[in-house]
Amino acid sequence: MVMFRLSEKIGDGSFGVVSRGEWTTSTGRVVQVAVKMLKQDVPSLPQMFEDFVKEVQAMHTLDHVHLIKYFIINKFVLSEN
């Protein structure tokens, strides 16, 4: 299971919101990350979801010391309870 702890919002765009977060690896190491969460309606809009997937694929072509090449596309609903 992938474990993320989210903190403040650092940006938003047409697909969703980007938040600062921490990712706990399977070895227990904590890594600072940015987590992009899709807006609730994006997965139900085929063209927007396809555009998002293309964005993720384009990110794979980038090479920078501060870019973590770890991507998860997962569909789930966050509750505010």
Secondary structure, 3 states (H helix, E strand, C coil): CCEEEEEEEEEECCCEEEEEEEEECCCCCEEEEEEEEECCCHHHCHHHHHHHHHHHHHHCCCCCCCCCCCCCCCCCCCCCC
